[in-house]
């Protein structure tokens, strides 16, 4: 029986690898074509953006594509193997050799578990790091990484007041540019306004501001207030906002790791800010690797179908459509959950639940009813 398990796993892994490489090559080609208009351009004093830099940028996008594509390629590769074995009667021979449906299901679930682990590592560690490096690489040739004309806004509560922080852009070296800090007391009155040309994360609990222009408002009574303005070459500002939190406000939340998302959600909740969007992305990060298990279960019933000599391509095409529909539903339900104020875990888990019910229903109907 171990030989049968190794045979199925070898075939499935090979088909998934082939489908994954094919999709990655296609997506990388599109990414490179998208970079062609920027090749040769020069921004200011920076070096020109050339083919080697564009190729490195495209290569850094591969981990994120792999994370998004793995459940789809798992479904396509497994369907192809199951359908091919059914067409050639190979799976029928395996069944007569003692491969019952539950053992076949356990074998595929073992394959799915390993691929789910790979998906989790890819999406939680490798893809966020690679995407951050890709954005900083692009920024080093095209200018700082910005969020529109107004920059990124963050908020923090401390024991003696509240702070509203605006970050204009992130420089290629990871430092912040165009930082504005508005300090309010616990009654909501403006206490100070700090403008800094740049900021660095020197310590975990403080920012180092450089070229600082600070204005302090000292309201002594209801009728008058004193304003003091001064220039400071360097200032240490205590804060709990980390580089990951600032990146979360600048970069897309789906490109963040699970731990970074959780910390940013806690930061938003502590400062009385809505975190619905980030909570949905957090739960999508949790449930998305498990979709590999759903996909292998969805593919198993294809082994119990009867194929004509030229019918396998149609079933593989059905698998492609099912994988693409899962990818779109996973995104659509996230937006619907945010608009309808669903529970974040429910909005993230609903596509996987629907496909789990579909796959298990097809498995029991084909295997035990037919």
Rosetta blueprint (number, residue, H / E / L):
1 X L
2 X H
3 X H
4 X H
5 X H
6 X H
7 X H
8 X H
9 X H
10 X H
11 X H
12 X H
13 X H
14 X H
15 X H
16 X H
17 X H
18 X H
19 X H
20 X H
21 X H
22 X H
23 X H
24 X H
25 X H
26 X H
27 X H
28 X H
29 X H
30 X H
31 X H
32 X H
33 X H
34 X H
35 X H
36 X H
37 X H
38 X H
39 X L
40 X L
41 X L
42 X L
43 X L
44 X L
45 X L
46 X L
47 X L
48 X L
49 X L
50 X L
51 X H
52 X H
53 X H
54 X H
55 X H
56 X H
57 X H
58 X H
59 X H
60 X H
61 X H
62 X H
63 X H
64 X H
65 X H
66 X H
67 X H
68 X H
69 X H
70 X H
71 X H
72 X H
73 X H
74 X H
75 X H
76 X H
77 X H
78 X H
79 X H
80 X H
81 X H
82 X H
83 X H
84 X H
85 X H
86 X H
87 X H
88 X L
89 X L
90 X H
91 X H
92 X H
93 X H
94 X H
95 X H
96 X H
97 X L
98 X L
99 X L
100 X L
101 X H
102 X H
103 X H
104 X H
105 X H
106 X H
107 X H
108 X H
109 X H
110 X H
111 X H
112 X H
113 X H
114 X H
115 X H
116 X H
117 X H
118 X H
119 X H
120 X H
121 X H
122 X H
123 X H
124 X H
125 X H
126 X H
127 X H
128 X H
129 X H
130 X H
131 X H
132 X H
133 X H
134 X H
135 X H
136 X H
137 X H
138 X H
139 X H
140 X H
141 X H
142 X H
143 X L
144 X L
145 X E
146 X E
147 X L
148 X L
149 X L
150 X L
151 X L
152 X E
153 X E
154 X E
155 X E
156 X E
157 X E
158 X E
159 X L
160 X L
161 X E
162 X E
163 X E
164 X E
165 X E
166 X E
167 X E
168 X E
169 X E
170 X E
171 X L
172 X L
173 X L
174 X L
175 X L
176 X E
177 X E
178 X E
179 X E
180 X E
181 X E
182 X E
183 X E
184 X E
185 X L
186 X L
187 X L
188 X L
189 X L
190 X E
191 X E
192 X E
193 X E
194 X E
195 X E
196 X E
197 X E
198 X E
199 X E
200 X E
201 X E
202 X E
203 X E
204 X L
205 X L
206 X E
207 X E
208 X E
209 X E
210 X E
211 X E
212 X E
213 X E
214 X E
215 X E
216 X E
217 X E
218 X E
219 X E
220 X L
221 X L
222 X L
223 X L
224 X L
225 X E
226 X E
227 X E
228 X E
229 X E
230 X E
231 X E
232 X E
233 X E
234 X E
235 X E
236 X E
237 X E
238 X E
239 X L
240 X L
241 X L
242 X L
243 X H
244 X H
245 X H
246 X H
247 X H
248 X H
249 X H
250 X H
251 X L
252 X L
253 X H
254 X H
255 X H
256 X L
257 X L
258 X H
259 X H
260 X H
261 X H
262 X H
263 X H
264 X H
265 X H
266 X H
267 X H
268 X H
269 X H
270 X H
271 X L
272 X L
273 X L
274 X L
275 X L
276 X H
277 X H
278 X H
279 X H
280 X H
281 X H
282 X H
283 X H
284 X H
285 X H
286 X H
287 X H
288 X H
289 X L
290 X L
291 X H
292 X H
293 X H
294 X H
295 X H
296 X H
297 X H
298 X H
299 X H
300 X H
301 X H
302 X H
303 X H
304 X H
305 X L
306 X L
307 X L
308 X L
309 X L
310 X L
311 X L
312 X H
313 X H
314 X H
315 X H
316 X H
317 X H
318 X H
319 X H
320 X H
321 X H
322 X H
323 X H
324 X H
325 X H
326 X H
327 X H
328 X H
329 X H
330 X H
331 X H
332 X H
333 X H
334 X H
335 X H
336 X H
337 X H
338 X H
339 X H
340 X H
341 X L
342 X L
343 X L
344 X H
345 X H
346 X H
347 X H
348 X H
349 X H
350 X H
351 X H
352 X H
353 X H
354 X H
355 X H
356 X H
357 X H
358 X H
359 X H
360 X H
361 X H
362 X H
363 X H
364 X H
365 X H
366 X H
367 X H
368 X H
369 X H
370 X L
